[in-house]
Amino acid sequence: MIRTLLALTVSVLALPSPALAHGNVDCKAGSPASWKSVDALKAKLTREGWKIKKAKREGNCYEVYGKTRDGDNVEAFFHPATLERVMVMRRGKMIYRAPGF
């Protein structure tokens, strides 16, 4: 019984978690000197109808927590030089990933 419980616990812990998937995002952004500002990204997303809760640099990407114009609460990653979407997650599930990322 204890062996079975231990095996089950280990197997559950070994499963990849969608909520942690963003740790693998690499925006391949190059030198920070070529990056646009986080404020420029916020302005772009606001024009597109987003409500921004938080925006920050995360590794070599910009990470945004907010609500899309469709009302979805998301965590999204953007390329800091182009401000293009790289990945979007809703409730820990990936709903968009740009080709090549």
C-alpha positions as CSV (number, residue, x, y, z in Angstrom):
1,M,0.0,0.0,0.0
2,I,2.7,2.5,1.0
3,R,4.7,1.5,-2.2
4,T,1.7,2.1,-4.4
5,L,1.0,5.5,-2.7
6,L,4.7,6.5,-3.1
7,A,4.8,5.4,-6.8
8,L,1.6,7.4,-7.5
9,T,3.0,10.5,-5.8
10,V,6.3,10.3,-7.7
11,S,4.5,9.8,-11.0
12,V,2.2,12.8,-10.4
13,L,5.1,15.1,-9.5
14,A,6.9,14.0,-12.6
15,L,4.1,15.1,-15.0
16,P,4.8,18.3,-16.8
17,S,2.6,21.1,-15.5
18,P,1.0,23.5,-18.1
19,A,1.3,26.3,-15.5
20,L,5.0,26.0,-15.7
21,A,5.2,25.8,-19.4
22,H,6.1,29.4,-19.7
23,G,9.6,28.7,-18.2
24,N,10.6,27.5,-21.6
25,V,9.8,30.7,-23.5
26,D,12.8,32.1,-25.2
27,C,12.0,35.3,-27.2
28,K,15.5,35.3,-28.8
29,A,15.4,39.0,-28.4
30,G,19.0,40.0,-28.8
31,S,20.5,43.0,-27.1
32,P,18.2,44.9,-24.7
33,A,19.3,48.1,-26.5
34,S,17.1,47.2,-29.4
35,W,14.0,46.5,-27.2
36,K,11.0,48.7,-27.0
37,S,9.7,49.8,-23.6
38,V,7.2,47.9,-21.5
39,D,5.1,51.1,-21.6
40,A,5.0,50.9,-25.5
41,L,3.7,47.3,-25.1
42,K,1.1,48.4,-22.6
43,A,0.0,51.2,-24.9
44,K,-0.3,48.8,-27.9
45,L,-2.3,46.3,-25.9
46,T,-4.6,49.0,-24.5
47,R,-5.3,50.2,-28.1
48,E,-6.2,46.6,-28.9
49,G,-8.8,46.5,-26.1
50,W,-6.7,44.7,-23.4
51,K,-7.0,45.6,-19.7
52,I,-3.4,45.3,-18.3
53,K,-3.1,44.1,-14.7
54,K,0.7,43.7,-14.7
55,A,3.5,43.9,-17.3
56,K,7.2,43.2,-16.7
57,R,10.4,41.8,-18.2
58,E,10.7,38.1,-17.7
59,G,14.0,36.7,-19.0
60,N,14.3,37.9,-22.5
61,C,10.5,38.4,-23.0
62,Y,7.9,40.7,-21.7
63,E,5.2,39.0,-19.6
64,V,1.7,40.5,-19.3
65,Y,-1.1,39.5,-17.0
66,G,-4.4,40.9,-18.2
67,K,-7.7,40.6,-19.8
68,T,-8.1,40.4,-23.6
69,R,-10.7,42.4,-25.6
70,D,-12.7,39.1,-25.5
71,G,-12.7,39.1,-21.7
72,D,-10.3,36.2,-21.2
73,N,-7.9,36.5,-18.3
74,V,-4.5,35.5,-19.7
75,E,-0.8,35.4,-19.1
76,A,1.0,36.4,-22.3
77,F,4.6,36.7,-23.5
78,F,5.7,39.2,-26.1
79,H,8.9,39.7,-28.0
80,P,10.5,42.9,-26.6
81,A,11.9,44.2,-29.9
82,T,8.8,43.6,-32.1
83,L,6.1,43.5,-29.4
84,E,4.6,40.5,-31.2
85,R,2.8,37.7,-29.3
86,V,5.0,34.7,-28.5
87,M,2.7,32.7,-26.2
88,V,-0.6,33.2,-24.5
89,M,-1.9,31.0,-21.6
90,R,-5.4,30.9,-20.0
91,R,-5.8,29.1,-16.7
92,G,-2.5,27.4,-17.1
93,K,-3.3,26.1,-20.6
94,M,-1.5,27.3,-23.6
95,I,-4.0,28.8,-26.1
96,Y,-1.4,30.4,-28.5
97,R,2.2,29.8,-29.4
98,A,3.9,31.6,-32.3
99,P,5.6,29.5,-34.9
100,G,9.3,28.9,-34.0
101,F,8.8,29.5,-30.2
